[in-house]
Amino acid sequence: MKGAPLPDKPCEVCGRAMQWRSRWSKNWDEIKYCSQKCRREKSSKGQGLEQKIIDLLMTRSRESTICPSEVLPAEHKSDRDQMELVRQAARRLVHQNKIVILQKGQAVDPSEFRGPIRLKLVRSGG
């Protein structure tokens, strides 16, 4: 017999889903980071990147998408660390229900995608 699904929530830094663990049962509401690495990087979590993504998407037509590299200045487009900060910001925006992450035109799980992605605003209304 299968029990109720265990809760999960996004890490505040990387945006990946954190699965509930029994050792966190007493303080699950206080858990914010999925790992020690994210806990260390909490102060440098790509400040302002979420707004840059939204602003760039708002300048495009409603159905348009952007590549995450478009958010970065030209000198940082090939910097893997900078690109990961944009991807983390995109994951956080997905959890806020502001954008979707697409691969080959299909929405993907923000915690599981690999490879090239596109970002798109969530349709509001009906």
C-alpha positions as CSV (number, residue, x, y, z in Angstrom):
1,M,0.0,0.0,0.0
2,K,1.4,3.4,-1.0
3,G,1.4,6.3,1.5
4,A,0.9,9.9,0.8
5,P,3.6,11.5,-1.4
6,L,6.4,13.1,0.5
7,P,6.6,16.9,0.3
8,D,9.2,18.7,-1.7
9,K,10.2,22.3,-2.1
10,P,12.8,24.3,-4.2
11,C,16.2,25.2,-2.9
12,E,16.5,29.0,-2.5
13,V,19.8,29.1,-4.4
14,C,19.8,26.6,-7.2
15,G,16.0,26.1,-7.5
16,R,16.2,22.3,-7.7
17,A,13.6,20.4,-5.8
18,M,14.6,19.2,-2.4
19,Q,13.0,15.9,-1.3
20,W,11.7,15.6,2.2
21,R,14.0,13.6,4.5
22,S,13.2,12.0,7.8
23,R,16.1,13.7,9.5
24,W,14.5,17.0,8.5
25,S,11.1,16.1,9.9
26,K,11.4,18.4,13.0
27,N,12.5,21.4,11.1
28,W,11.3,21.0,7.5
29,D,9.8,24.5,7.3
30,E,13.3,25.9,8.2
31,I,15.2,24.0,5.5
32,K,16.2,26.4,2.7
33,Y,19.2,24.9,0.9
34,C,19.7,21.5,-0.7
35,S,23.4,21.2,0.0
36,Q,26.4,22.8,1.8
37,K,27.4,24.3,-1.5
38,C,24.1,26.2,-1.8
39,R,24.3,27.3,1.8
40,R,27.8,28.8,1.1
41,E,26.6,30.5,-2.1
42,K,23.4,32.0,-0.6
43,S,24.7,35.5,-0.7
44,S,25.8,35.3,-4.3
45,K,22.7,33.7,-5.9
46,G,22.8,35.8,-9.0
47,Q,21.2,39.0,-7.7
48,G,19.0,40.6,-10.2
49,L,19.1,37.8,-12.8
50,E,15.4,36.9,-12.3
51,Q,14.4,40.5,-13.1
52,K,16.7,40.5,-16.2
53,I,15.1,37.4,-17.5
54,I,11.6,38.8,-16.9
55,D,12.5,42.2,-18.5
56,L,14.0,40.5,-21.6
57,L,11.0,38.3,-22.0
58,M,8.6,41.3,-21.7
59,T,10.4,43.0,-24.6
60,R,9.5,40.1,-26.9
61,S,6.1,38.9,-28.2
62,R,4.1,36.8,-25.7
63,E,4.9,33.5,-27.5
64,S,8.6,34.2,-27.9
65,T,11.4,32.4,-26.0
66,I,14.9,33.4,-25.1
67,C,18.1,31.6,-24.6
68,P,19.6,31.9,-21.1
69,S,22.8,33.3,-22.7
70,E,20.9,36.4,-23.9
71,V,20.6,37.5,-20.2
72,L,24.4,37.8,-19.9
73,P,26.8,40.4,-21.3
74,A,28.9,39.2,-24.2
75,E,32.0,38.7,-22.1
76,H,30.2,36.2,-19.8
77,K,28.3,34.2,-22.4
78,S,30.9,31.4,-22.5
79,D,31.5,31.4,-18.7
80,R,29.9,28.2,-17.3
81,D,29.6,29.6,-13.8
82,Q,27.7,32.6,-15.0
83,M,25.4,30.5,-17.2
84,E,24.7,28.3,-14.2
85,L,23.6,31.4,-12.2
86,V,21.1,32.2,-15.0
87,R,19.8,28.6,-15.0
88,Q,19.4,28.8,-11.2
89,A,17.5,32.1,-11.6
90,A,15.3,30.4,-14.2
91,R,14.6,27.5,-11.9
92,R,13.5,29.9,-9.1
93,L,11.2,31.8,-11.6
94,V,9.6,28.4,-12.6
95,H,8.8,27.8,-8.9
96,Q,7.3,31.3,-8.7
97,N,5.1,30.3,-11.7
98,K,6.5,33.2,-13.8
99,I,8.3,31.3,-16.6
100,V,8.6,27.8,-18.1
101,I,11.8,26.1,-19.1
102,L,11.5,24.4,-22.6
103,Q,13.5,21.8,-24.4
104,K,12.4,21.0,-28.0
105,G,9.3,23.1,-27.4
106,Q,8.2,21.1,-24.4
107,A,8.1,22.2,-20.8
108,V,10.7,20.3,-18.6
109,D,11.2,19.7,-14.9
110,P,13.4,22.5,-13.6
111,S,15.3,20.1,-11.4
112,E,16.0,17.5,-14.1
113,F,16.8,19.2,-17.4
114,R,20.2,18.7,-19.2
115,G,21.5,20.5,-22.2
116,P,20.2,23.5,-24.2
117,I,17.0,25.2,-22.9
118,R,14.7,28.1,-23.8
119,L,12.8,30.3,-21.4
120,K,9.2,31.5,-21.9
121,L,6.8,33.6,-19.9
122,V,3.8,31.7,-18.4
123,R,0.6,32.6,-20.0
124,S,-1.6,34.6,-17.7
125,G,-5.4,34.3,-17.7
126,G,-7.1,31.9,-20.0
